[in-house]
Amino acid sequence: MNLFDELQYRGLIKDYSNAENIKEMLKTPQTIYCGFDPSAASMHMGNFVMIATLMRLQKAGHKIIAVVGGATGMIGDPSGRSSERNLLDKKALAHNTEQIGNQLRKYLDFTDPKKGLIVNNYDWLSKLDVLEFLRRYGKYFTVNYMLAKDTVARRLETGISFAEFSYMILQAVDFLHLYEHYGCTIQIGGSDQWGNLVSGLDLIRKVKGPDTKVEVMTSHLLTNCAGEKFGKSLDGALFLDPKKFSPYKLYQYFINVGDDDAEKYLKVFTFLSKEMIEDIVSKHKEAPHNRLAQTRLAEEILTIVHNKEALKHAQNMSSALFSGHVKDLSAADIEDLFSHALVKVAANQKLEDVVIAVKAASSKREAREFIRGNSISVNGERYTDPELIVNQDYLLHHKYLIIRRGKKKYFVAEVK
């Protein structure tokens, strides 16, 4: 399967400026770029669609350029937004730019400039003064042309500042700069970036000539089977930074997706071959209750995004919760698993009072029934005496009580 067909099979590309031209261009080494917005200090799994696409392009022999938007980040991309964003100061942007760059270096090869480069558009856009910007580039963009772009048109009712209005010109300048200085011929981005990408294409052809061999293509914005935008969980965005979204939570997210989503994500996020993916999906359909597709998906993603050690740790944490053997969990594991459910309780209380405090029971009568009925475990051990005083000897890491009611319901006390 050639690269173009593989991108199609995996459902990665939504729009092409000219599909036949791109198909032909991808047969020989090209220089291809994608921009990354430093509005946050970490990218998330939605961004990883583009990272994984660049990884595929680089593995196929193309030179890739990752542009971190240190300059465009100061303005703010209006794409997909209903209102003006709050502008970050230079210090915050510099920090975010550095963090995004570090993440990109984890997944893409920038050790050889012939294979890949990471650049910051602040290095060239910051050198433009207002008059130069207007005379060299602004003259190529009519107001009518800009108003017709979806990114602008959607904001006309709520309002858009001149700063955000000019964003598409700045991004167009990026493509022209990369074409002139690095021979960049293809730009990729999310489908919400289509207007910005085409603006860059138009600028290059106006400046360099209508037959200039440059093209753009966009990826699908992933949604789940319910049509909801991909990348969110109960804990927020699926950040790539393990400190912002732990490997365990990432593992749990993907092992719990639906069957259709599992098949789609195997194509988008993993580097398994078409044959391997189809074999996994076929076996999954024979016994869907075993969740083979979700398990393999979670394993592949954890290994790619983090590493094999992170995968093993996430699996061990899952096993501990399923089995009830929670004594081996570290304090960090407990905080990761139960940060949203920690209840602070006083020391040296009766077990029945602790069970009520963490809301594992709603009354003393119910708490006693659960405890005497052998339905309550504390840190993996069963206790049947409601009057038991839970002192320091019963705590994990000198402060935690993990209460399990039945097989699946967990409640956690932090003893003060």
URPECOR-V481194 format. One record per pair of residues at least 12 apart in sequence whose C-alpha atoms are under 8 Angstrom apart, sorted by sequence separation. I is the first residue (numbers start at 1). J is the second residue. D is the distance in whole Angstrom. If there is no record, write none. Layout:
I J D
I J D
This chain:
75 87 7
175 187 7
238 250 7
280 292 7
281 293 6
299 311 7
317 329 7
345 357 7
352 364 7
355 367 6
371 383 7
372 384 5
400 412 7
401 413 5
74 87 6
152 165 7
201 214 7
280 293 6
371 384 5
372 385 6
400 413 6
401 414 7
74 88 7
201 215 7
263 277 8
343 357 8
353 367 8
371 385 7
372 386 7
400 414 5
401 415 7
74 89 8
201 216 7
343 358 6
352 367 5
371 386 6
379 394 8
399 414 6
400 415 6
34 50 8
74 90 8
317 333 8
352 368 6
379 395 8
399 415 5
101 118 7
379 396 7
399 416 7
198 216 7
263 281 7
368 386 6
4 23 6
74 93 7
146 165 8
197 216 6
352 371 8
367 386 8
34 54 8
73 93 7
233 253 7
4 26 7
379 401 6
380 402 8
3 26 7
70 93 7
194 217 8
378 401 6
379 402 5
3 27 8
70 94 7
172 196 7
176 200 7
194 218 7
378 402 6
379 403 6
380 404 8
171 196 7
172 197 7
175 200 6
193 218 7
378 403 5
379 404 8
171 197 8
174 200 8
175 201 8
377 403 6
378 404 7
70 97 6
168 195 8
169 196 8
172 199 6
173 200 7
176 203 7
191 218 5
270 297 8
376 403 7
377 404 5
69 97 7
141 169 8
168 196 5
172 200 4
176 204 6
185 213 7
186 214 6
187 215 7
188 216 6
189 217 7
190 218 5
191 219 5
376 404 6
377 405 7
68 97 6
171 200 7
172 201 7
175 204 8
185 214 5
186 215 5
187 216 5
188 217 5
189 218 5
190 219 5
191 220 6
192 221 8
375 404 8
376 405 5
32 62 7
36 66 7
38 68 7
169 199 7
173 203 8
184 214 8
185 215 6
186 216 5
187 217 7
188 218 5
189 219 6
190 220 6
191 221 6
263 293 7
270 300 6
375 405 6
376 406 7
31 62 6
32 63 6
33 64 6
34 65 7
35 66 6
36 67 6
37 68 6
38 69 6
138 169 7
168 199 7
169 200 8
172 203 6
186 217 8
188 219 8
190 221 6
262 293 6
266 297 6
270 301 7
375 406 5
29 61 6
30 62 5
31 63 5
32 64 5
33 65 4
34 66 5
35 67 5
36 68 5
37 69 5
38 70 7
68 100 7
137 169 7
262 294 6
265 297 7
269 301 7
29 62 5
30 63 6
31 64 6
32 65 6
33 66 6
34 67 6
35 68 6
36 69 6
37 70 8
68 101 7
225 258 8
28 62 8
29 63 7
31 65 7
33 67 7
35 69 7
39 73 6
259 293 7
270 304 8
351 385 8
352 386 5
37 72 8
38 73 6
225 260 7
259 294 7
262 297 7
351 386 5
352 387 7
370 405 8
37 73 6
137 173 7
225 261 6
255 291 8
258 294 8
350 386 7
351 387 6
352 388 8
12 49 8
224 261 6
257 294 7
350 387 5
351 388 5
66 104 8
256 294 7
350 388 5
351 389 6
255 294 5
350 389 4
351 390 6
254 294 6
255 295 6
349 389 5
350 390 6
12 53 8
151 192 8
254 295 8
348 389 6
349 390 6
151 193 8
255 297 7
348 390 5
349 391 7
254 297 7
255 298 6
347 390 7
348 391 5
360 403 8
151 195 7
254 298 5
347 391 6
348 392 8
125 170 8
150 195 7
347 392 8
360 405 7
149 195 6
252 298 8
251 298 5
250 298 8
251 299 8
355 403 7
39 88 8
71 120 8
72 121 7
58 108 8
66 116 8
68 118 7
70 120 6
71 121 6
72 122 8
251 301 8
63 114 6
64 115 7
65 116 6
66 117 6
67 118 6
68 119 6
69 120 6
70 121 6
71 122 4
251 302 7
360 411 7
55 107 7
63 115 5
64 116 5
65 117 5
66 118 5
67 119 5
68 120 5
69 121 6
70 122 5
250 302 7
327 379 6
359 411 8
51 104 8
55 108 6
62 115 7
63 116 5
64 117 6
65 118 6
66 119 6
67 120 6
68 121 7
69 122 7
121 174 7
326 379 6
327 380 7
358 411 6
3 57 8
39 93 7
41 95 7
42 96 7
54 108 8
61 115 8
65 119 7
67 121 7
71 125 6
325 379 8
326 380 6
358 412 7
38 93 7
41 96 4
71 126 7
247 302 7
325 380 5
358 413 6
40 96 6
41 97 7
51 107 7
324 380 6
3 60 7
39 96 7
42 99 7
43 100 7
51 108 8
58 115 7
38 96 5
41 99 6
42 100 6
58 116 8
38 97 5
41 100 6
247 306 7
354 413 8
43 103 8
251 311 8
42 103 8
38 100 7
248 310 8
140 203 7
247 310 6
248 311 8
251 314 7
36 100 8
247 311 7
240 305 7
248 313 8
331 396 8
137 203 8
140 206 7
248 314 5
331 397 6
247 314 6
248 315 8
330 397 8
345 413 6
347 415 6
248 317 7
327 396 7
342 411 8
343 412 6
344 413 6
345 414 6
346 415 6
347 416 6
248 318 8
341 411 7
342 412 5
343 413 5
344 414 5
345 415 5
346 416 5
80 151 7
341 412 6
342 413 6
343 414 6
344 415 6
345 416 6
79 151 5
82 154 8
83 155 7
342 414 6
344 416 7
78 151 6
79 152 8
82 155 6
78 152 7
81 155 8
338 412 7
83 158 7
82 158 7
83 159 7
84 160 7
326 402 8
78 155 8
83 160 7
84 161 7
84 164 8
324 404 8
324 407 8
322 407 8
78 164 6
322 408 7
76 163 8
77 164 6
78 165 8
75 163 6
76 164 6
75 164 6
78 167 8
77 167 6
246 336 7
76 167 7
75 167 7
72 167 7
72 170 7
72 171 7
80 192 7
79 192 6
79 193 7
103 240 8
50 188 8
50 189 7
50 190 8
31 182 8
33 184 7
31 183 7
32 184 6
31 184 5
32 185 6
33 186 6
34 187 6
30 184 7
31 185 6
32 186 5
33 187 5
34 188 5
35 189 7
30 185 7
31 186 7
32 187 6
33 188 6
34 189 6
30 186 7
32 188 7
50 219 8
49 219 8
46 221 8
15 191 7
46 222 7
14 191 7
17 198 8
46 230 7
46 231 5
45 231 6
44 231 7
46 238 8
22 215 7
44 237 7
45 238 6
21 215 8
44 238 5
45 239 6
44 239 4
45 240 7
43 239 6
44 240 5
18 215 7
42 239 6
43 240 6
44 241 8
17 215 6
18 216 8
42 240 6
43 241 7
16 215 8
17 216 5
42 241 6
16 216 6
17 217 6
16 217 4
15 217 5
16 218 7
14 217 7
15 218 5
13 217 7
14 218 6
15 219 7
13 218 6
14 219 5
13 219 4
14 220 5
12 219 5
13 220 6
12 220 6
11 220 7
52 268 8
52 269 7
49 268 7
49 269 7
48 269 8
11 264 8
10 264 8
11 267 7
12 268 7
10 267 5
11 268 7
9 267 8
10 268 6
